[in-house]
Amino acid sequence: MDDLFAARSQMALSLGFHIIFACIGMVMPFFMATSHYKYLKTKDPLYKELTKVWSKGVAIFFVTGAVSGTMLSFELGLLWPKFMLHAGPIFGMPFSLEGTAFFIEAIFLGFFLYGWGKFNPWFHWWTGMIVGISGLASGILVVAANGWMNSPTGFDFVNGEYLNIDPIAALFNDAWFTQALHMTLAAFVSTGFAVAGIHAYLLMKGKNLAFHRKAFSIAIFFGAVAAILQPISGDISAKDIAVRQPAKLAAMEAHFETSKRAPLIIGGIPDVEKKEVNYALEIPGALSFLAHGDFDAEVIGLDQIPEEHHPPVMVTHFAFQIMVGLGMLLVGLSFLYFISLWKKKSWQVKRWFLWLFVAATPLGFIALESGWTVTEVGRQPWIIYEIMLTKDAVTPIPGIVYSFIVFTAIYISLAGIVTFLLYRQIKALPKILDQNSSASSNP
């Protein structure tokens, strides 16, 4: 393993690990606040217990996300010093603002966790909402920085020098809105279906049914609404990428030759040497329509891109197919959920219905990881699109493979600790509910 591959592998592992906790940190506080709101409105003690249980989960994921996010900031300087030397002054603003949002989130999470019975009930609820809003802002700001890497603006690049830096223009680059929208919806989809799937499984156990039904309903509502909106966001992103990053779109669709009325490829195995796709289902003109809103529009293929600047087609194409395929599957489950509401929840007590959502528990996060693979691998070989190559940004210091091994061990340890803590929370749940039930029944 050479140092460039080791650096890329370490960054992929770090981002893939952190993005899960970042998404949960963006979304779970809104689940928690919704449950809290329902408690304040109905005085149903189950909503209060649900809020407290979810708040403990938010705390666990917040701490883990803070650790993994801090490690990422060090890795940027450790692995890509040449990138940070030039890019840091340009897109440092979103990182600085993200740090501010992080501190606000930490402060108000403390208020919420220890504010029961100490604050005005509605002020206490607002502290939970601020945790969610600041977490969402934190995620959007980081995505804005990544958007800048895909659409670098806010400076003039003259003779290898970065001049006339405008951090506001860098923050609001051409990619930030589409990426932030797609990422935010993906966070709600993945977290919503994961939480709903866990509670669907616990419903099948036949204990604390009312508690888990309330939890399932809140989580799946957020996840289902976001899943139905996600294809719209995907369409906006595809049209944007077709103009800004035609090489990425061509790799996503394994579109080797520039053509009009370009077909949309579903599935298939790209043959990069022969520049063709085998075993694929083609829909004539659909790619032209998705990219430009016109079935007869020309879509740029990889033949128009210098070969040394081609993204890895196999990885990008398969990741894109997985993302879209799982996304559409979750859209179908979302419509099934809303049909169950129309049926007055008669399906929600059926084991087959619950099993579908249990099976869907990891699918949102698999789609999320696939989407980030498309974003990052599809930009290669550039670390700053059409400005700086990734190979030119890597550290010249040897031995990155050892750093990769150490960080891998750290992330595996963190994953094990989080899994243990969450398992302990779930195992303790029946005891907590039984104790509260007994306390409420005794005068």
C-alpha positions in Angstrom: 0.0 0.0 0.0 1.6 3.3 -1.1 1.2 6.5 0.9 -1.4 8.0 -1.5 -3.6 5.0 -1.3 -3.2 4.8 2.5 -4.1 8.4 2.9 -7.2 8.0 0.7 -8.2 4.9 2.6 -7.8 6.6 6.0 -9.8 9.6 4.8 -12.5 7.3 3.4 -12.7 5.3 6.7 -12.8 8.5 8.8 -15.5 10.2 6.6 -17.5 7.0 6.4 -17.5 6.5 10.1 -18.1 10.1 11.1 -20.9 10.7 8.6 -23.2 8.2 10.4 -22.8 10.0 13.7 -23.1 13.4 12.1 -26.4 12.5 10.5 -27.8 11.1 13.7 -26.7 14.2 15.5 -28.5 16.3 12.9 -31.8 14.4 13.1 -32.3 12.7 16.5 -32.7 16.0 18.4 -35.8 16.7 16.2 -37.3 13.3 17.1 -36.5 14.1 20.7 -38.1 17.5 20.5 -41.2 16.1 18.8 -41.7 13.6 21.5 -41.2 16.3 24.1 -43.7 18.6 22.4 -46.3 15.7 22.5 -45.6 15.2 26.2 -46.2 18.9 26.9 -49.4 18.9 24.9 -50.9 15.6 26.1 -49.1 15.0 29.5 -48.8 11.4 28.4 -45.9 10.0 30.6 -44.8 7.6 27.8 -43.8 10.6 25.7 -41.7 11.9 28.6 -39.9 8.6 28.9 -39.4 8.4 25.2 -37.9 11.9 25.2 -35.5 11.0 28.0 -34.5 7.7 26.3 -33.8 9.4 23.0 -31.9 12.3 24.7 -29.5 9.7 26.2 -29.0 8.4 22.7 -28.4 11.9 21.4 -25.7 12.4 24.1 -23.9 9.1 23.1 -23.9 10.0 19.4 -22.9 13.6 20.1 -19.8 12.6 22.1 -18.8 10.0 19.5 -19.4 12.5 16.6 -17.3 15.1 18.5 -14.4 12.7 18.8 -14.5 11.4 15.2 -15.0 15.0 13.9 -12.0 16.2 15.9 -9.9 13.4 14.5 -11.0 14.4 11.0 -9.8 18.0 11.5 -6.4 16.7 12.5 -6.3 14.3 9.5 -6.8 17.1 7.0 -3.6 18.6 8.2 -1.8 15.3 8.7 -2.7 13.8 5.3 -3.2 16.7 3.0 -1.0 19.6 4.1 -0.6 21.1 0.6 -4.4 21.2 0.3 -4.8 22.9 3.6 -2.0 25.4 2.9 -3.9 26.8 -0.1 -7.5 25.9 0.7 -7.6 26.7 4.4 -7.7 30.5 4.0 -10.4 30.2 1.4 -12.9 27.8 3.0 -11.9 28.2 6.6 -15.1 30.3 7.3 -17.6 27.4 7.2 -15.3 25.3 9.4 -15.1 28.2 11.9 -18.9 28.7 11.8 -19.3 24.9 12.2 -17.2 25.1 15.4 -19.5 27.8 16.7 -22.6 25.8 15.9 -21.0 22.8 17.6 -20.4 24.7 20.8 -24.0 26.0 20.8 -25.2 22.4 20.3 -23.1 21.2 23.2 -24.2 24.0 25.6 -27.9 23.5 24.9 -27.7 19.7 25.0 -26.4 20.1 28.6 -29.3 22.4 29.3 -31.7 19.9 28.0 -30.3 16.8 29.7 -30.1 18.5 33.1 -33.0 20.9 32.8 -35.9 18.5 33.7 -37.9 20.2 36.5 -35.5 23.2 36.6 -36.6 25.3 33.7 -39.9 26.5 32.4 -41.3 23.5 30.5 -41.5 25.4 27.2 -38.0 27.0 27.6 -36.8 23.5 28.3 -38.4 22.3 25.0 -36.7 25.2 23.1 -33.3 24.1 24.4 -33.9 20.7 22.7 -35.0 22.5 19.5 -31.8 24.6 19.5 -29.7 21.4 19.8 -31.4 20.2 16.6 -31.1 23.5 14.8 -27.4 24.0 15.6 -26.7 20.3 14.7 -28.4 20.8 11.4 -26.5 24.1 10.8 -23.2 22.3 11.7 -23.9 19.6 9.1 -24.8 22.1 6.4 -21.7 24.2 7.0 -19.4 21.1 6.6 -21.2 20.2 3.4 -20.7 23.7 2.2 -16.9 23.2 2.6 -17.2 19.9 0.7 -19.2 21.7 -2.0 -16.4 24.2 -2.4 -14.1 21.3 -3.2 -16.5 20.3 -6.0 -17.2 23.8 -7.1 -14.2 26.0 -6.1 -15.1 29.7 -6.0 -14.2 32.8 -4.0 -10.7 33.3 -5.4 -8.6 33.9 -8.5 -6.1 31.2 -9.5 -3.3 33.0 -11.3 0.1 31.4 -12.1 -0.4 28.8 -9.3 -1.3 31.5 -6.7 -4.7 32.0 -4.9 -5.5 35.7 -5.1 -8.5 38.0 -4.2 -9.9 35.6 -1.7 -13.7 36.1 -0.9 -14.7 33.7 1.9 -18.4 34.5 1.5 -18.4 33.5 -2.1 -16.5 30.4 -1.2 -19.1 29.5 1.5 -22.0 30.0 -0.9 -20.4 28.2 -3.8 -22.5 26.8 -6.7 -22.6 23.3 -5.1 -23.5 24.1 -1.5 -27.3 24.3 -1.9 -27.8 21.1 -3.9 -25.4 19.1 -1.7 -26.8 20.5 1.6 -30.4 19.8 0.5 -29.6 16.2 -0.6 -27.5 15.5 2.5 -30.1 16.9 4.9 -32.9 14.8 3.4 -30.5 11.8 3.4 -29.8 12.3 7.1 -33.5 12.3 7.9 -34.1 9.2 5.7 -31.3 7.1 7.1 -31.8 8.0 10.8 -35.6 7.9 10.5 -35.7 4.4 9.0 -32.9 3.1 11.4 -34.8 4.3 14.5 -38.1 3.1 13.2 -36.6 -0.3 12.4 -35.3 -0.7 15.9 -38.6 0.1 17.4 -40.4 -2.1 14.9 -38.2 -5.0 16.1 -39.0 -4.2 19.7 -42.7 -4.1 18.8 -42.4 -7.6 17.5 -41.1 -8.6 21.0 -44.5 -7.8 22.3 -43.4 -5.6 25.3 -44.1 -2.0 26.0 -46.2 -1.8 22.8 -47.7 1.7 23.4 -44.2 3.1 24.0 -42.6 1.6 20.9 -45.6 2.5 18.7 -45.2 6.2 19.6 -41.5 6.0 18.9 -42.0 4.2 15.6 -44.6 6.7 14.4 -42.4 9.7 15.1 -39.3 8.3 13.5 -40.9 6.8 10.4 -43.0 10.0 9.7 -39.8 12.0 9.4 -38.0 9.3 7.5 -40.9 8.6 5.1 -41.5 12.3 4.3 -37.8 12.8 3.6 -37.6 9.7 1.5 -40.4 10.8 -0.8 -38.8 14.3 -1.2 -35.3 12.8 -1.9 -35.9 11.9 -5.6 -36.7 15.6 -6.2 -33.5 16.6 -4.5 -31.7 14.0 -6.6 -33.1 15.4 -9.8 -31.9 18.9 -8.8 -28.4 17.5 -8.0 -28.2 15.5 -11.3 -29.0 18.6 -13.4 -26.4 20.6 -11.4 -23.7 18.0 -11.8 -24.4 17.6 -15.5 -23.3 21.2 -16.0 -20.6 21.6 -13.3 -19.0 18.1 -13.2 -19.8 16.2 -16.5 -17.1 13.7 -15.7 -18.8 12.7 -12.5 -22.2 12.3 -14.2 -20.5 10.2 -16.9 -18.9 7.9 -14.4 -22.1 7.6 -12.4 -24.0 6.4 -15.5 -20.9 4.7 -17.2 -21.7 7.0 -20.1 -18.6 6.5 -22.3 -19.6 8.3 -25.5 -21.0 11.8 -25.8 -24.5 11.5 -27.4 -27.9 13.0 -27.9 -30.9 11.2 -26.5 -28.6 9.5 -24.1 -30.1 6.4 -22.4 -30.4 6.0 -18.6 -28.6 2.9 -17.5 -30.0 0.8 -14.7 -27.6 -1.8 -13.3 -25.0 -3.3 -15.6 -21.3 -4.0 -15.3 -19.0 -1.4 -17.0 -16.2 -2.6 -19.1 -13.8 0.3 -19.0 -11.4 -1.1 -21.6 -14.1 -1.7 -24.2 -16.0 1.4 -23.1 -19.3 -0.4 -22.8 -21.8 -1.6 -20.2 -22.9 -5.2 -20.1 -26.2 -6.6 -18.7 -27.7 -3.2 -18.3 -31.3 -2.0 -18.7 -31.4 1.1 -20.9 -34.2 3.7 -21.0 -33.7 5.7 -24.2 -33.4 9.5 -23.8 -34.0 9.3 -20.0 -30.5 10.4 -19.1 -30.7 13.4 -21.4 -34.0 14.4 -19.7 -32.7 13.9 -16.2 -29.6 15.9 -17.0 -31.0 18.7 -19.1 -34.8 18.4 -19.0 -34.8 17.5 -22.7 -35.0 14.0 -24.1 -32.9 15.0 -27.2 -30.3 17.0 -25.3 -26.6 16.1 -25.6 -24.9 14.5 -22.6 -21.1 14.7 -22.3 -19.4 11.3 -22.1 -16.0 10.3 -20.8 -14.7 10.5 -24.4 -14.7 14.3 -23.9 -12.7 14.1 -20.7 -8.9 13.5 -20.8 -8.3 9.9 -19.8 -6.0 10.9 -16.9 -8.9 12.9 -15.4 -11.4 10.1 -15.5 -13.0 9.2 -12.2 -12.9 5.5 -11.2 -15.9 4.4 -13.2 -16.6 1.0 -11.6 -16.7 2.3 -8.0 -18.7 5.4 -8.9 -21.2 3.6 -11.1 -21.9 0.8 -8.6 -22.1 3.3 -5.7 -24.6 5.4 -7.6 -26.7 2.3 -8.5 -26.8 1.2 -4.9 -27.8 4.7 -3.7 -30.6 5.1 -6.2 -31.8 1.5 -5.8 -32.1 1.6 -2.0 -33.5 5.1 -2.2 -36.4 4.0 -4.4 -37.0 1.0 -2.1 -37.3 3.3 0.8 -39.7 5.5 -1.2 -41.9 2.4 -1.7 -41.8 1.6 2.0 -42.7 5.3 2.8 -45.8 5.1 0.6 -46.6 1.8 2.3 -46.5 3.5 5.6 -48.8 6.3 4.6 -51.2 3.7 3.1 -51.2 2.0 6.5 -52.3 5.3 8.1 -55.1 5.5 5.5 -56.0 2.0 6.6 -56.2 3.3 10.2 -53.0 1.5 11.2 -54.5 -1.9 10.8 -51.3 -3.0 9.0 -49.0 -1.7 11.7 -49.8 -4.7 14.0 -49.0 -7.2 11.3 -45.7 -9.0 11.6 -45.1 -8.8 7.9 -45.4 -5.1 8.0 -43.0 -4.7 11.0 -40.5 -7.1 9.4 -40.3 -4.9 6.3 -39.2 -2.0 8.4 -36.8 -4.1 10.5 -35.2 -5.3 7.3 -34.9 -1.6 6.2 -33.0 -0.5 9.3 -29.6 -0.3 7.7 -30.6 0.5 4.2 -30.7 4.3 4.6 -27.2 4.4 5.9 -25.9 2.1 3.2 -27.5 4.5 0.6 -25.9 7.4 2.5 -22.4 5.9 2.4 -22.9 5.1 -1.3 -23.9 8.7 -2.0 -20.8 10.0 -0.3 -18.8 7.5 -2.3 -20.3 9.0 -5.5 -19.5 12.5 -4.3 -15.9 11.9 -3.3 -14.8 9.2 -5.8 -16.6 10.8 -8.6 -14.6 14.0 -8.1 -11.3 12.1 -8.5 -8.5 12.6 -9.5 -9.1 16.2 -8.2 -9.1 17.2 -4.5 -10.1 20.7 -5.6 -12.0 20.3 -8.8 -9.9 21.3 -11.9 -7.5 23.2 -9.6 -5.5 20.6 -7.5 -4.9 16.9 -8.1 -5.3 14.6 -5.1 -1.8 13.2 -5.6 -0.3 16.7 -5.4 -2.0 17.4 -2.1 -0.8 14.3 -0.1 1.8 14.7 2.6 5.4 13.9 1.5 6.1 12.3 4.9 6.3 8.5 4.5 4.7 5.9 6.7 1.0 6.9 6.3 0.1 3.2 6.2 0.9 3.0 10.0 -1.3 6.0 10.6 -4.1 4.2 8.7 -3.7 1.1 10.9 -3.8 3.2 14.1 -6.9 5.2 13.1 -8.6 2.0 11.9 -8.1 0.5 15.4 -9.5 3.7 17.0 -12.6 3.7 14.9 -13.2 0.0 15.5 -12.9 0.6 19.2 -15.3 3.6 19.0 -17.8 1.5 17.1 -17.7 -1.3 19.7 -18.1 1.2 22.6 -21.1 2.9 21.0 -22.7 -0.5 20.1 -22.3 -1.6 23.7 -23.8 1.6 25.1 -26.8 1.5 22.8 -27.4 -2.2 23.5 -27.3 -1.4 27.3 -29.8 1.4 26.8 -32.2 -0.9 24.9 -31.8 -3.7 27.4 -32.6 -1.3 30.3 -35.7 0.1 28.6 -38.2 -2.4 30.0 -37.0 -1.9 33.5 -37.2 1.8 33.2 -40.8 1.7 31.9 -41.8 -0.9 34.5 -40.4 1.2 37.4 -42.1 4.4 36.1 -45.3 2.4 35.7 -45.1 1.2 39.3 -44.3 4.7 40.6 -47.2 6.2 38.8 -49.7 3.6 40.1 -48.7 4.1 43.7 -50.0 7.3 45.6 
